[in-house]
Amino acid sequence: MKKLTAVHQMAIWLEAEIGQFIPTEKTEYIRLIIGNAKALEKEQIEQAFKIGQLNFKNAFTNGKFYKNENEYYNETFGG
């Protein structure tokens, strides 16, 4: 079974609410926001993977790498 990202889980929760609590005229807009969030998250995951690969290679060539995931997050997203 595939894992769900936080954005995908949020999308499931929002989709469940669309017919009940979100007005019909807003549903396409909400779905557009969900699609944009999924696309952005996909880009970020792919970039993090590439950075991880590069970081691993750099650790052996010049010793430059992040100490842990918190350091990466803080430097990348501003903590």
mmJSON file of the N, C-alpha and C atoms, coordinates in Angstrom:
{"data_MODEL":{"atom_site":{
"group_PDB":["ATOM","ATOM","ATOM","ATOM","ATOM","ATOM","ATOM","ATOM","ATOM","ATOM","ATOM","ATOM","ATOM","ATOM","ATOM","ATOM","ATOM","ATOM","ATOM","ATOM","ATOM","ATOM","ATOM","ATOM","ATOM","ATOM","ATOM","ATOM","ATOM","ATOM","ATOM","ATOM","ATOM","ATOM","ATOM","ATOM","ATOM","ATOM","ATOM","ATOM","ATOM","ATOM","ATOM","ATOM","ATOM","ATOM","ATOM","ATOM","ATOM","ATOM","ATOM","ATOM","ATOM","ATOM","ATOM","ATOM","ATOM","ATOM","ATOM","ATOM","ATOM","ATOM","ATOM","ATOM","ATOM","ATOM","ATOM","ATOM","ATOM","ATOM","ATOM","ATOM","ATOM","ATOM","ATOM","ATOM","ATOM","ATOM","ATOM","ATOM","ATOM","ATOM","ATOM","ATOM","ATOM","ATOM","ATOM","ATOM","ATOM","ATOM","ATOM","ATOM","ATOM","ATOM","ATOM","ATOM","ATOM","ATOM","ATOM","ATOM","ATOM","ATOM","ATOM","ATOM","ATOM","ATOM","ATOM","ATOM","ATOM","ATOM","ATOM","ATOM","ATOM","ATOM","ATOM","ATOM","ATOM","ATOM","ATOM","ATOM","ATOM","ATOM","ATOM","ATOM","ATOM","ATOM","ATOM","ATOM","ATOM","ATOM","ATOM","ATOM","ATOM","ATOM","ATOM","ATOM","ATOM","ATOM","ATOM","ATOM","ATOM","ATOM","ATOM","ATOM","ATOM","ATOM","ATOM","ATOM","ATOM","ATOM","ATOM","ATOM","ATOM","ATOM","ATOM","ATOM","ATOM","ATOM","ATOM","ATOM","ATOM","ATOM","ATOM","ATOM","ATOM","ATOM","ATOM","ATOM","ATOM","ATOM","ATOM","ATOM","ATOM","ATOM","ATOM","ATOM","ATOM","ATOM","ATOM","ATOM","ATOM","ATOM","ATOM","ATOM","ATOM","ATOM","ATOM","ATOM","ATOM","ATOM","ATOM","ATOM","ATOM","ATOM","ATOM","ATOM","ATOM","ATOM","ATOM","ATOM","ATOM","ATOM","ATOM","ATOM","ATOM","ATOM","ATOM","ATOM","ATOM","ATOM","ATOM","ATOM","ATOM","ATOM","ATOM","ATOM","ATOM","ATOM","ATOM","ATOM","ATOM","ATOM","ATOM","ATOM","ATOM","ATOM","ATOM","ATOM","ATOM","ATOM","ATOM","ATOM","ATOM","ATOM","ATOM","ATOM","ATOM"],
"id":[1,2,3,4,5,6,7,8,9,10,11,12,13,14,15,16,17,18,19,20,21,22,23,24,25,26,27,28,29,30,31,32,33,34,35,36,37,38,39,40,41,42,43,44,45,46,47,48,49,50,51,52,53,54,55,56,57,58,59,60,61,62,63,64,65,66,67,68,69,70,71,72,73,74,75,76,77,78,79,80,81,82,83,84,85,86,87,88,89,90,91,92,93,94,95,96,97,98,99,100,101,102,103,104,105,106,107,108,109,110,111,112,113,114,115,116,117,118,119,120,121,122,123,124,125,126,127,128,129,130,131,132,133,134,135,136,137,138,139,140,141,142,143,144,145,146,147,148,149,150,151,152,153,154,155,156,157,158,159,160,161,162,163,164,165,166,167,168,169,170,171,172,173,174,175,176,177,178,179,180,181,182,183,184,185,186,187,188,189,190,191,192,193,194,195,196,197,198,199,200,201,202,203,204,205,206,207,208,209,210,211,212,213,214,215,216,217,218,219,220,221,222,223,224,225,226,227,228,229,230,231,232,233,234,235,236,237],
"type_symbol":["N","C","C","N","C","C","N","C","C","N","C","C","N","C","C","N","C","C","N","C","C","N","C","C","N","C","C","N","C","C","N","C","C","N","C","C","N","C","C","N","C","C","N","C","C","N","C","C","N","C","C","N","C","C","N","C","C","N","C","C","N","C","C","N","C","C","N","C","C","N","C","C","N","C","C","N","C","C","N","C","C","N","C","C","N","C","C","N","C","C","N","C","C","N","C","C","N","C","C","N","C","C","N","C","C","N","C","C","N","C","C","N","C","C","N","C","C","N","C","C","N","C","C","N","C","C","N","C","C","N","C","C","N","C","C","N","C","C","N","C","C","N","C","C","N","C","C","N","C","C","N","C","C","N","C","C","N","C","C","N","C","C","N","C","C","N","C","C","N","C","C","N","C","C","N","C","C","N","C","C","N","C","C","N","C","C","N","C","C","N","C","C","N","C","C","N","C","C","N","C","C","N","C","C","N","C","C","N","C","C","N","C","C","N","C","C","N","C","C","N","C","C","N","C","C","N","C","C","N","C","C","N","C","C","N","C","C"],
"label_atom_id":["N","CA","C","N","CA","C","N","CA","C","N","CA","C","N","CA","C","N","CA","C","N","CA","C","N","CA","C","N","CA","C","N","CA","C","N","CA","C","N","CA","C","N","CA","C","N","CA","C","N","CA","C","N","CA","C","N","CA","C","N","CA","C","N","CA","C","N","CA","C","N","CA","C","N","CA","C","N","CA","C","N","CA","C","N","CA","C","N","CA","C","N","CA","C","N","CA","C","N","CA","C","N","CA","C","N","CA","C","N","CA","C","N","CA","C","N","CA","C","N","CA","C","N","CA","C","N","CA","C","N","CA","C","N","CA","C","N","CA","C","N","CA","C","N","CA","C","N","CA","C","N","CA","C","N","CA","C","N","CA","C","N","CA","C","N","CA","C","N","CA","C","N","CA","C","N","CA","C","N","CA","C","N","CA","C","N","CA","C","N","CA","C","N","CA","C","N","CA","C","N","CA","C","N","CA","C","N","CA","C","N","CA","C","N","CA","C","N","CA","C","N","CA","C","N","CA","C","N","CA","C","N","CA","C","N","CA","C","N","CA","C","N","CA","C","N","CA","C","N","CA","C","N","CA","C","N","CA","C","N","CA","C","N","CA","C","N","CA","C","N","CA","C","N","CA","C"],
"label_alt_id":[null,null,null,null,null,null,null,null,null,null,null,null,null,null,null,null,null,null,null,null,null,null,null,null,null,null,null,null,null,null,null,null,null,null,null,null,null,null,null,null,null,null,null,null,null,null,null,null,null,null,null,null,null,null,null,null,null,null,null,null,null,null,null,null,null,null,null,null,null,null,null,null,null,null,null,null,null,null,null,null,null,null,null,null,null,null,null,null,null,null,null,null,null,null,null,null,null,null,null,null,null,null,null,null,null,null,null,null,null,null,null,null,null,null,null,null,null,null,null,null,null,null,null,null,null,null,null,null,null,null,null,null,null,null,null,null,null,null,null,null,null,null,null,null,null,null,null,null,null,null,null,null,null,null,null,null,null,null,null,null,null,null,null,null,null,null,null,null,null,null,null,null,null,null,null,null,null,null,null,null,null,null,null,null,null,null,null,null,null,null,null,null,null,null,null,null,null,null,null,null,null,null,null,null,null,null,null,null,null,null,null,null,null,null,null,null,null,null,null,null,null,null,null,null,null,null,null,null,null,null,null,null,null,null,null,null,null],
"label_comp_id":["MET","MET","MET","LYS","LYS","LYS","LYS","LYS","LYS","LEU","LEU","LEU","THR","THR","THR","ALA","ALA","ALA","VAL","VAL","VAL","HIS","HIS","HIS","GLN","GLN","GLN","MET","MET","MET","ALA","ALA","ALA","ILE","ILE","ILE","TRP","TRP","TRP","LEU","LEU","LEU","GLU","GLU","GLU","ALA","ALA","ALA","GLU","GLU","GLU","ILE","ILE","ILE","GLY","GLY","GLY","GLN","GLN","GLN","PHE","PHE","PHE","ILE","ILE","ILE","PRO","PRO","PRO","THR","THR","THR","GLU","GLU","GLU","LYS","LYS","LYS","THR","THR","THR","GLU","GLU","GLU","TYR","TYR","TYR","ILE","ILE","ILE","ARG","ARG","ARG","LEU","LEU","LEU","ILE","ILE","ILE","ILE","ILE","ILE","GLY","GLY","GLY","ASN","ASN","ASN","ALA","ALA","ALA","LYS","LYS","LYS","ALA","ALA","ALA","LEU","LEU","LEU","GLU","GLU","GLU","LYS","LYS","LYS","GLU","GLU","GLU","GLN","GLN","GLN","ILE","ILE","ILE","GLU","GLU","GLU","GLN","GLN","GLN","ALA","ALA","ALA","PHE","PHE","PHE","LYS","LYS","LYS","ILE","ILE","ILE","GLY","GLY","GLY","GLN","GLN","GLN","LEU","LEU","LEU","ASN","ASN","ASN","PHE","PHE","PHE","LYS","LYS","LYS","ASN","ASN","ASN","ALA","ALA","ALA","PHE","PHE","PHE","THR","THR","THR","ASN","ASN","ASN","GLY","GLY","GLY","LYS","LYS","LYS","PHE","PHE","PHE","TYR","TYR","TYR","LYS","LYS","LYS","ASN","ASN","ASN","GLU","GLU","GLU","ASN","ASN","ASN","GLU","GLU","GLU","TYR","TYR","TYR","TYR","TYR","TYR","ASN","ASN","ASN","GLU","GLU","GLU","THR","THR","THR","PHE","PHE","PHE","GLY","GLY","GLY","GLY","GLY","GLY"],
"label_asym_id":["A","A","A","A","A","A","A","A","A","A","A","A","A","A","A","A","A","A","A","A","A","A","A","A","A","A","A","A","A","A","A","A","A","A","A","A","A","A","A","A","A","A","A","A","A","A","A","A","A","A","A","A","A","A","A","A","A","A","A","A","A","A","A","A","A","A","A","A","A","A","A","A","A","A","A","A","A","A","A","A","A","A","A","A","A","A","A","A","A","A","A","A","A","A","A","A","A","A","A","A","A","A","A","A","A","A","A","A","A","A","A","A","A","A","A","A","A","A","A","A","A","A","A","A","A","A","A","A","A","A","A","A","A","A","A","A","A","A","A","A","A","A","A","A","A","A","A","A","A","A","A","A","A","A","A","A","A","A","A","A","A","A","A","A","A","A","A","A","A","A","A","A","A","A","A","A","A","A","A","A","A","A","A","A","A","A","A","A","A","A","A","A","A","A","A","A","A","A","A","A","A","A","A","A","A","A","A","A","A","A","A","A","A","A","A","A","A","A","A","A","A","A","A","A","A","A","A","A","A","A","A","A","A","A","A","A","A"],
"label_entity_id":["1","1","1","1","1","1","1","1","1","1","1","1","1","1","1","1","1","1","1","1","1","1","1","1","1","1","1","1","1","1","1","1","1","1","1","1","1","1","1","1","1","1","1","1","1","1","1","1","1","1","1","1","1","1","1","1","1","1","1","1","1","1","1","1","1","1","1","1","1","1","1","1","1","1","1","1","1","1","1","1","1","1","1","1","1","1","1","1","1","1","1","1","1","1","1","1","1","1","1","1","1","1","1","1","1","1","1","1","1","1","1","1","1","1","1","1","1","1","1","1","1","1","1","1","1","1","1","1","1","1","1","1","1","1","1","1","1","1","1","1","1","1","1","1","1","1","1","1","1","1","1","1","1","1","1","1","1","1","1","1","1","1","1","1","1","1","1","1","1","1","1","1","1","1","1","1","1","1","1","1","1","1","1","1","1","1","1","1","1","1","1","1","1","1","1","1","1","1","1","1","1","1","1","1","1","1","1","1","1","1","1","1","1","1","1","1","1","1","1","1","1","1","1","1","1","1","1","1","1","1","1","1","1","1","1","1","1"],
"label_seq_id":[1,1,1,2,2,2,3,3,3,4,4,4,5,5,5,6,6,6,7,7,7,8,8,8,9,9,9,10,10,10,11,11,11,12,12,12,13,13,13,14,14,14,15,15,15,16,16,16,17,17,17,18,18,18,19,19,19,20,20,20,21,21,21,22,22,22,23,23,23,24,24,24,25,25,25,26,26,26,27,27,27,28,28,28,29,29,29,30,30,30,31,31,31,32,32,32,33,33,33,34,34,34,35,35,35,36,36,36,37,37,37,38,38,38,39,39,39,40,40,40,41,41,41,42,42,42,43,43,43,44,44,44,45,45,45,46,46,46,47,47,47,48,48,48,49,49,49,50,50,50,51,51,51,52,52,52,53,53,53,54,54,54,55,55,55,56,56,56,57,57,57,58,58,58,59,59,59,60,60,60,61,61,61,62,62,62,63,63,63,64,64,64,65,65,65,66,66,66,67,67,67,68,68,68,69,69,69,70,70,70,71,71,71,72,72,72,73,73,73,74,74,74,75,75,75,76,76,76,77,77,77,78,78,78,79,79,79],
"pdbx_PDB_ins_code":[null,null,null,null,null,null,null,null,null,null,null,null,null,null,null,null,null,null,null,null,null,null,null,null,null,null,null,null,null,null,null,null,null,null,null,null,null,null,null,null,null,null,null,null,null,null,null,null,null,null,null,null,null,null,null,null,null,null,null,null,null,null,null,null,null,null,null,null,null,null,null,null,null,null,null,null,null,null,null,null,null,null,null,null,null,null,null,null,null,null,null,null,null,null,null,null,null,null,null,null,null,null,null,null,null,null,null,null,null,null,null,null,null,null,null,null,null,null,null,null,null,null,null,null,null,null,null,null,null,null,null,null,null,null,null,null,null,null,null,null,null,null,null,null,null,null,null,null,null,null,null,null,null,null,null,null,null,null,null,null,null,null,null,null,null,null,null,null,null,null,null,null,null,null,null,null,null,null,null,null,null,null,null,null,null,null,null,null,null,null,null,null,null,null,null,null,null,null,null,null,null,null,null,null,null,null,null,null,null,null,null,null,null,null,null,null,null,null,null,null,null,null,null,null,null,null,null,null,null,null,null,null,null,null,null,null,null],
"Cartn_x":[0.839,0.0,0.885,0.524,1.296,1.043,2.065,1.934,1.216,0.534,-0.109,0.741,0.921,1.593,0.572,1.05,0.149,-0.856,-0.398,-1.294,-2.342,-1.934,-2.912,-3.949,-3.514,-4.471,-5.416,-4.883,-5.726,-6.751,-6.323,-7.231,-8.374,-8.081,-9.128,-10.137,-9.638,-10.536,-11.385,-10.762,-11.511,-12.548,-12.182,-13.125,-14.354,-14.135,-15.263,-16.215,-15.667,-16.474,-17.111,-16.613,-17.066,-18.574,-19.152,-20.59,-21.434,-20.864,-21.645,-21.536,-20.326,-20.129,-19.582,-19.058,-18.488,-19.506,-19.855,-20.855,-20.431,-21.404,-21.16,-20.314,-20.562,-19.812,-18.331,-17.96,-16.555,-15.825,-16.54,-15.909,-14.8,-15.007,-13.959,-12.734,-12.952,-11.842,-11.063,-11.767,-11.113,-10.323,-10.904,-10.197,-8.95,-9.012,-7.851,-6.744,-7.121,-6.149,-5.515,-6.325,-5.812,-4.818,-5.166,-4.269,-2.958,-3.031,-1.808,-0.951,-1.572,-0.829,-0.151,-0.845,-0.25,0.946,0.818,1.913,3.126,2.898,3.988,4.668,3.872,4.448,5.283,4.8,5.548,6.908,6.917,8.176,9.123,8.583,9.422,9.993,9.207,9.689,10.779,10.556,11.57,12.859,12.729,13.921,14.646,13.901,14.525,15.279,14.716,15.389,16.701,16.642,17.851,18.903,18.465,19.391,20.005,19.19,19.698,20.773,20.549,21.558,22.84,22.685,23.839,24.569,23.803,24.383,25.19,24.682,25.386,26.71,26.661,27.89,28.873,28.362,29.225,29.907,29.238,29.82,31.123,31.2,32.409,33.445,33.008,33.975,34.54,33.695,34.231,33.75,33.073,32.656,31.497,30.885,29.761,28.447,27.73,26.409,25.64,24.316,23.473,23.658,23.679,23.853,22.643,21.447,20.217,19.071,17.91,16.749,16.306,16.52,16.149,17.009,18.286,19.17,18.76,18.47,18.012,16.721,15.765,14.473,14.665,15.414,15.617,16.327,17.349,18.054,17.211,16.377,15.591,14.299,13.606,12.279,12.239,13.352,13.416,12.938,12.798,12.443,11.255],
"Cartn_y":[-1.183,0.0,1.249,2.199,3.432,4.301,5.066,6.003,7.258,7.918,9.195,10.324,11.358,12.547,13.346,14.335,15.19,15.906,16.379,17.087,16.13,14.93,13.965,13.611,13.464,13.179,14.364,15.578,16.77,16.8,16.441,16.419,15.432,14.294,13.303,13.89,14.535,15.141,16.246,17.089,18.172,17.635,16.633,16.051,15.496,14.947,14.406,15.511,16.719,17.842,18.656,18.51,19.371,19.326,18.176,18.089,18.507,18.519,18.778,20.215,20.735,22.012,23.126,22.766,23.771,24.061,25.327,25.668,25.186,24.794,24.258,25.196,26.489,27.438,27.506,26.978,27.003,25.686,24.634,23.311,23.254,23.84,23.796,24.585,25.69,26.486,25.686,25.005,24.17,23.05,22.423,21.351,21.886,23.089,23.711,23.939,24.425,24.635,23.308,22.265,20.933,20.46,20.607,20.194,20.951,22.258,23.067,22.654,22.364,21.938,20.59,19.665,18.358,18.521,19.384,19.6,20.21,21.187,21.823,20.829,20.029,19.042,18.022,17.595,16.648,17.24,18.495,19.16,19.182,19.497,19.579,18.215,17.169,15.828,15.42,15.695,15.362,16.14,17.423,18.239,17.715,17.352,16.828,15.539,14.71,13.469,13.775,14.705,15.072,15.674,16.53,17.132,16.047,15.07,13.962,13.184,12.923,12.215,13.039,14.313,15.2,15.326,15.461,15.586,14.345,13.179,11.933,11.9,12.314,12.35,13.375,14.552,15.604,15.185,14.37,13.924,13.168,12.494,11.725,12.522,13.571,14.322,15.528,16.268,17.474,17.663,16.686,16.747,17.682,18.307,19.231,18.455,18.414,17.808,18.281,18.132,18.52,17.526,18.046,17.182,16.291,16.866,16.094,16.753,16.149,16.654,18.035,18.345,19.664,20.763,20.506,21.486,21.714,20.628,20.767,21.58,21.243,21.951,23.433,23.723,25.121,25.932,25.354,26.081,26.221,25.228,25.224,26.025,25.852,26.459,27.517,27.798,28.868,28.505,27.224,26.743,27.389],
"Cartn_z":[0.0,0.0,0.0,-0.819,-0.899,0.326,0.686,1.797,1.322,2.241,1.956,2.519,1.727,2.242,3.045,3.757,4.545,3.647,2.486,1.574,0.999,0.658,0.15,1.214,2.456,3.526,3.721,3.68,3.787,2.654,1.455,0.305,0.527,1.093,1.39,2.369,3.409,4.395,3.771,2.95,2.302,1.32,0.537,-0.419,0.303,1.482,2.261,2.724,2.893,3.374,2.252,1.033,-0.064,-0.248,-0.268,-0.495,0.69,1.877,3.08,3.591,3.658,4.333,3.442,2.28,1.391,0.292,0.089,-0.927,-2.326,-3.109,-4.45,-5.304,-5.202,-6.042,-5.663,-4.527,-4.087,-4.367,-4.756,-4.858,-5.903,-7.076,-8.097,-7.653,-6.97,-6.452,-5.411,-4.522,-3.498,-4.175,-5.183,-5.896,-6.612,-7.131,-7.764,-6.731,-5.56,-4.478,-4.076,-3.961,-3.603,-4.658,-5.929,-7.012,-6.986,-6.75,-6.659,-5.483,-4.342,-3.156,-3.402,-4.06,-4.373,-5.307,-6.317,-7.257,-6.558,-5.701,-4.965,-4.041,-3.341,-2.438,-3.208,-4.369,-5.199,-5.577,-5.997,-6.334,-5.14,-3.963,-2.762,-2.387,-2.512,-2.193,-3.17,-4.459,-5.456,-5.209,-4.885,-4.594,-3.358,-2.335,-1.111,-1.407,-2.258,-2.637,-3.355,-4.32,-5.062,-4.134,-3.217,-2.26,-1.379,-0.988,-0.179,-0.903,-2.189,-2.97,-3.086,-3.389,-3.512,-2.18,-1.11,0.223,0.577,0.217,0.479,-0.284,-1.556,-2.364,-1.804,-1.408,-0.872,0.419,1.202,2.466,2.219,1.082,0.783,0.003,-0.696,-1.511,-0.783,-0.049,0.6,2.037,2.582,3.979,4.275,3.246,3.468,3.42,4.541,4.559,5.78,5.737,6.875,8.006,9.223,10.391,10.622,10.377,10.596,9.837,9.924,9.196,9.67,10.948,11.463,10.847,10.72,10.097,8.645,7.923,6.54,6.473,7.323,7.316,7.631,8.667,9.078,8.006,7.365,6.311,5.044,4.764,3.532,3.675,4.791,4.974,6.063,6.693,7.667,9.051,9.338,10.675,11.208],
"occupancy":[1.0,1.0,1.0,1.0,1.0,1.0,1.0,1.0,1.0,1.0,1.0,1.0,1.0,1.0,1.0,1.0,1.0,1.0,1.0,1.0,1.0,1.0,1.0,1.0,1.0,1.0,1.0,1.0,1.0,1.0,1.0,1.0,1.0,1.0,1.0,1.0,1.0,1.0,1.0,1.0,1.0,1.0,1.0,1.0,1.0,1.0,1.0,1.0,1.0,1.0,1.0,1.0,1.0,1.0,1.0,1.0,1.0,1.0,1.0,1.0,1.0,1.0,1.0,1.0,1.0,1.0,1.0,1.0,1.0,1.0,1.0,1.0,1.0,1.0,1.0,1.0,1.0,1.0,1.0,1.0,1.0,1.0,1.0,1.0,1.0,1.0,1.0,1.0,1.0,1.0,1.0,1.0,1.0,1.0,1.0,1.0,1.0,1.0,1.0,1.0,1.0,1.0,1.0,1.0,1.0,1.0,1.0,1.0,1.0,1.0,1.0,1.0,1.0,1.0,1.0,1.0,1.0,1.0,1.0,1.0,1.0,1.0,1.0,1.0,1.0,1.0,1.0,1.0,1.0,1.0,1.0,1.0,1.0,1.0,1.0,1.0,1.0,1.0,1.0,1.0,1.0,1.0,1.0,1.0,1.0,1.0,1.0,1.0,1.0,1.0,1.0,1.0,1.0,1.0,1.0,1.0,1.0,1.0,1.0,1.0,1.0,1.0,1.0,1.0,1.0,1.0,1.0,1.0,1.0,1.0,1.0,1.0,1.0,1.0,1.0,1.0,1.0,1.0,1.0,1.0,1.0,1.0,1.0,1.0,1.0,1.0,1.0,1.0,1.0,1.0,1.0,1.0,1.0,1.0,1.0,1.0,1.0,1.0,1.0,1.0,1.0,1.0,1.0,1.0,1.0,1.0,1.0,1.0,1.0,1.0,1.0,1.0,1.0,1.0,1.0,1.0,1.0,1.0,1.0,1.0,1.0,1.0,1.0,1.0,1.0,1.0,1.0,1.0,1.0,1.0,1.0,1.0,1.0,1.0,1.0,1.0,1.0],
"B_iso_or_equiv":[0.0,0.0,0.0,0.0,0.0,0.0,0.0,0.0,0.0,0.0,0.0,0.0,0.0,0.0,0.0,0.0,0.0,0.0,0.0,0.0,0.0,0.0,0.0,0.0,0.0,0.0,0.0,0.0,0.0,0.0,0.0,0.0,0.0,0.0,0.0,0.0,0.0,0.0,0.0,0.0,0.0,0.0,0.0,0.0,0.0,0.0,0.0,0.0,0.0,0.0,0.0,0.0,0.0,0.0,0.0,0.0,0.0,0.0,0.0,0.0,0.0,0.0,0.0,0.0,0.0,0.0,0.0,0.0,0.0,0.0,0.0,0.0,0.0,0.0,0.0,0.0,0.0,0.0,0.0,0.0,0.0,0.0,0.0,0.0,0.0,0.0,0.0,0.0,0.0,0.0,0.0,0.0,0.0,0.0,0.0,0.0,0.0,0.0,0.0,0.0,0.0,0.0,0.0,0.0,0.0,0.0,0.0,0.0,0.0,0.0,0.0,0.0,0.0,0.0,0.0,0.0,0.0,0.0,0.0,0.0,0.0,0.0,0.0,0.0,0.0,0.0,0.0,0.0,0.0,0.0,0.0,0.0,0.0,0.0,0.0,0.0,0.0,0.0,0.0,0.0,0.0,0.0,0.0,0.0,0.0,0.0,0.0,0.0,0.0,0.0,0.0,0.0,0.0,0.0,0.0,0.0,0.0,0.0,0.0,0.0,0.0,0.0,0.0,0.0,0.0,0.0,0.0,0.0,0.0,0.0,0.0,0.0,0.0,0.0,0.0,0.0,0.0,0.0,0.0,0.0,0.0,0.0,0.0,0.0,0.0,0.0,0.0,0.0,0.0,0.0,0.0,0.0,0.0,0.0,0.0,0.0,0.0,0.0,0.0,0.0,0.0,0.0,0.0,0.0,0.0,0.0,0.0,0.0,0.0,0.0,0.0,0.0,0.0,0.0,0.0,0.0,0.0,0.0,0.0,0.0,0.0,0.0,0.0,0.0,0.0,0.0,0.0,0.0,0.0,0.0,0.0,0.0,0.0,0.0,0.0,0.0,0.0],
"pdbx_formal_charge":[null,null,null,null,null,null,null,null,null,null,null,null,null,null,null,null,null,null,null,null,null,null,null,null,null,null,null,null,null,null,null,null,null,null,null,null,null,null,null,null,null,null,null,null,null,null,null,null,null,null,null,null,null,null,null,null,null,null,null,null,null,null,null,null,null,null,null,null,null,null,null,null,null,null,null,null,null,null,null,null,null,null,null,null,null,null,null,null,null,null,null,null,null,null,null,null,null,null,null,null,null,null,null,null,null,null,null,null,null,null,null,null,null,null,null,null,null,null,null,null,null,null,null,null,null,null,null,null,null,null,null,null,null,null,null,null,null,null,null,null,null,null,null,null,null,null,null,null,null,null,null,null,null,null,null,null,null,null,null,null,null,null,null,null,null,null,null,null,null,null,null,null,null,null,null,null,null,null,null,null,null,null,null,null,null,null,null,null,null,null,null,null,null,null,null,null,null,null,null,null,null,null,null,null,null,null,null,null,null,null,null,null,null,null,null,null,null,null,null,null,null,null,null,null,null,null,null,null,null,null,null,null,null,null,null,null,null],
"auth_seq_id":[1,1,1,2,2,2,3,3,3,4,4,4,5,5,5,6,6,6,7,7,7,8,8,8,9,9,9,10,10,10,11,11,11,12,12,12,13,13,13,14,14,14,15,15,15,16,16,16,17,17,17,18,18,18,19,19,19,20,20,20,21,21,21,22,22,22,23,23,23,24,24,24,25,25,25,26,26,26,27,27,27,28,28,28,29,29,29,30,30,30,31,31,31,32,32,32,33,33,33,34,34,34,35,35,35,36,36,36,37,37,37,38,38,38,39,39,39,40,40,40,41,41,41,42,42,42,43,43,43,44,44,44,45,45,45,46,46,46,47,47,47,48,48,48,49,49,49,50,50,50,51,51,51,52,52,52,53,53,53,54,54,54,55,55,55,56,56,56,57,57,57,58,58,58,59,59,59,60,60,60,61,61,61,62,62,62,63,63,63,64,64,64,65,65,65,66,66,66,67,67,67,68,68,68,69,69,69,70,70,70,71,71,71,72,72,72,73,73,73,74,74,74,75,75,75,76,76,76,77,77,77,78,78,78,79,79,79],
"auth_comp_id":["MET","MET","MET","LYS","LYS","LYS","LYS","LYS","LYS","LEU","LEU","LEU","THR","THR","THR","ALA","ALA","ALA","VAL","VAL","VAL","HIS","HIS","HIS","GLN","GLN","GLN","MET","MET","MET","ALA","ALA","ALA","ILE","ILE","ILE","TRP","TRP","TRP","LEU","LEU","LEU","GLU","GLU","GLU","ALA","ALA","ALA","GLU","GLU","GLU","ILE","ILE","ILE","GLY","GLY","GLY","GLN","GLN","GLN","PHE","PHE","PHE","ILE","ILE","ILE","PRO","PRO","PRO","THR","THR","THR","GLU","GLU","GLU","LYS","LYS","LYS","THR","THR","THR","GLU","GLU","GLU","TYR","TYR","TYR","ILE","ILE","ILE","ARG","ARG","ARG","LEU","LEU","LEU","ILE","ILE","ILE","ILE","ILE","ILE","GLY","GLY","GLY","ASN","ASN","ASN","ALA","ALA","ALA","LYS","LYS","LYS","ALA","ALA","ALA","LEU","LEU","LEU","GLU","GLU","GLU","LYS","LYS","LYS","GLU","GLU","GLU","GLN","GLN","GLN","ILE","ILE","ILE","GLU","GLU","GLU","GLN","GLN","GLN","ALA","ALA","ALA","PHE","PHE","PHE","LYS","LYS","LYS","ILE","ILE","ILE","GLY","GLY","GLY","GLN","GLN","GLN","LEU","LEU","LEU","ASN","ASN","ASN","PHE","PHE","PHE","LYS","LYS","LYS","ASN","ASN","ASN","ALA","ALA","ALA","PHE","PHE","PHE","THR","THR","THR","ASN","ASN","ASN","GLY","GLY","GLY","LYS","LYS","LYS","PHE","PHE","PHE","TYR","TYR","TYR","LYS","LYS","LYS","ASN","ASN","ASN","GLU","GLU","GLU","ASN","ASN","ASN","GLU","GLU","GLU","TYR","TYR","TYR","TYR","TYR","TYR","ASN","ASN","ASN","GLU","GLU","GLU","THR","THR","THR","PHE","PHE","PHE","GLY","GLY","GLY","GLY","GLY","GLY"],
"auth_asym_id":["A","A","A","A","A","A","A","A","A","A","A","A","A","A","A","A","A","A","A","A","A","A","A","A","A","A","A","A","A","A","A","A","A","A","A","A","A","A","A","A","A","A","A","A","A","A","A","A","A","A","A","A","A","A","A","A","A","A","A","A","A","A","A","A","A","A","A","A","A","A","A","A","A","A","A","A","A","A","A","A","A","A","A","A","A","A","A","A","A","A","A","A","A","A","A","A","A","A","A","A","A","A","A","A","A","A","A","A","A","A","A","A","A","A","A","A","A","A","A","A","A","A","A","A","A","A","A","A","A","A","A","A","A","A","A","A","A","A","A","A","A","A","A","A","A","A","A","A","A","A","A","A","A","A","A","A","A","A","A","A","A","A","A","A","A","A","A","A","A","A","A","A","A","A","A","A","A","A","A","A","A","A","A","A","A","A","A","A","A","A","A","A","A","A","A","A","A","A","A","A","A","A","A","A","A","A","A","A","A","A","A","A","A","A","A","A","A","A","A","A","A","A","A","A","A","A","A","A","A","A","A","A","A","A","A","A","A"],
"auth_atom_id":["N","CA","C","N","CA","C","N","CA","C","N","CA","C","N","CA","C","N","CA","C","N","CA","C","N","CA","C","N","CA","C","N","CA","C","N","CA","C","N","CA","C","N","CA","C","N","CA","C","N","CA","C","N","CA","C","N","CA","C","N","CA","C","N","CA","C","N","CA","C","N","CA","C","N","CA","C","N","CA","C","N","CA","C","N","CA","C","N","CA","C","N","CA","C","N","CA","C","N","CA","C","N","CA","C","N","CA","C","N","CA","C","N","CA","C","N","CA","C","N","CA","C","N","CA","C","N","CA","C","N","CA","C","N","CA","C","N","CA","C","N","CA","C","N","CA","C","N","CA","C","N","CA","C","N","CA","C","N","CA","C","N","CA","C","N","CA","C","N","CA","C","N","CA","C","N","CA","C","N","CA","C","N","CA","C","N","CA","C","N","CA","C","N","CA","C","N","CA","C","N","CA","C","N","CA","C","N","CA","C","N","CA","C","N","CA","C","N","CA","C","N","CA","C","N","CA","C","N","CA","C","N","CA","C","N","CA","C","N","CA","C","N","CA","C","N","CA","C","N","CA","C","N","CA","C","N","CA","C","N","CA","C","N","CA","C","N","CA","C","N","CA","C","N","CA","C"],
"pdbx_PDB_model_num":[1,1,1,1,1,1,1,1,1,1,1,1,1,1,1,1,1,1,1,1,1,1,1,1,1,1,1,1,1,1,1,1,1,1,1,1,1,1,1,1,1,1,1,1,1,1,1,1,1,1,1,1,1,1,1,1,1,1,1,1,1,1,1,1,1,1,1,1,1,1,1,1,1,1,1,1,1,1,1,1,1,1,1,1,1,1,1,1,1,1,1,1,1,1,1,1,1,1,1,1,1,1,1,1,1,1,1,1,1,1,1,1,1,1,1,1,1,1,1,1,1,1,1,1,1,1,1,1,1,1,1,1,1,1,1,1,1,1,1,1,1,1,1,1,1,1,1,1,1,1,1,1,1,1,1,1,1,1,1,1,1,1,1,1,1,1,1,1,1,1,1,1,1,1,1,1,1,1,1,1,1,1,1,1,1,1,1,1,1,1,1,1,1,1,1,1,1,1,1,1,1,1,1,1,1,1,1,1,1,1,1,1,1,1,1,1,1,1,1,1,1,1,1,1,1,1,1,1,1,1,1,1,1,1,1,1,1]
}}}
